[in-house]
């Protein structure tokens, strides 16, 4: 089986950008949710 190392490294780079993007979006959603809870606290 012949693997093109250049294509493999390019694929890993694209995969890394995708995974980083997912974690960045999750972090933004977490910060926004914390801000919303601070501005609109839960009433008991």
Secondary structure, 3 states (H helix, E strand, C coil): CCCCHHHHHHHHHHHHHHHHHHHHHHHHHHHHHHHHHHHCCCCC
